[in-house]
Amino acid sequence: MWEYTDKVREHFLNPKNIGEIEDPDGLAEVGSIACGDALKLTFKLDENKRIKDARFKTFGCASAIASASALTEMLKGKTVEEAMKITNQDIANYLGGLPPEKMHCSVLGQEALEKAIEHYRGVSHKRPDEEIVCVCFGVTDGEIEQAVRQNNLTTIDEVTNYTKAGGGCKNCHEKIKAIIDRVHASGKQEEKPLEKPKLTNLKKMRMVEEIIEREIKPSLKQDGGDIELIDIVDNRVLVATRGACATCQASQVTLKGFVEWKLKELVSPELIVEEVSL
């Protein structure tokens, strides 16, 4: 029998925020009943773009219910940017800890949060080339890699605890071990990050062009949209929307919530994206 903290018991026996928000800003459904755990998460923003309400529906064990309940409580009052920083370990810590074998419940909560934010921003960051490694539970190499990186996992058993991958037929153990080794090998190379040099205008232009081509356009094209870089004036990135994006009523949400956010993250936090008509 698992040993649960008082807070886990509290959120399991008296879960907070059960239900579903009508017309939510963020929505996600992750997991599956066939695999043992499923979670639906919805949230709504107030006039100041802070999360005023978050609700969940779940099918799963005590840890799954407690993790989802805790997550909805953690989200209230936060901006979307602040909510993005919540990790599965934060959820577990909020509950005073989870049994190692139940950490996958907190991972499910983080996955739901990420997808709900993607829904709010109108984009999907799922890599089109992700491969299902664990057929028994439908876990991809990207999901395993993220769990290994965020939680410093070093063994197959730990990966199973956090993702369920490898907990069935075990035919994927060799692939899981290869992912663990690859992540830790790359981590050693990144232990001493170089200080970012100040960007020149030319360097800034090249980096913006590269990020738009590599990170932004592929996501927009999945929904029939596109974007064109027109010019960069100081820290103002001038773009024109194309395709479905040009007629979409939510184009400004996409420009600010995805395009600008991505450029701030990967190029410079000072960048501002503005749409021009051409």
SULFEN-V619781 format. One record per helix or strand. SS is the DSSP state (alpha for helix, beta for strand). FROM is the first residue (numbers start at 1). LEN is the number of residues. If there is no record, write none. Layout:
BEGIN
((SS:FROM:LEN) (SS:FROM:LEN))
END
This chain:
BEGIN
((alpha:6:8) (beta:18:1) (beta:26:7) (alpha:33:3) (beta:37:9) (beta:50:10) (alpha:62:14) (beta:79:1) (alpha:80:5) (alpha:88:7) (alpha:100:22) (beta:132:3) (beta:139:2) (alpha:141:11) (alpha:156:8) (alpha:173:17) (alpha:201:21) (beta:225:9) (beta:236:8) (alpha:244:4) (alpha:251:16) (beta:272:4))
END
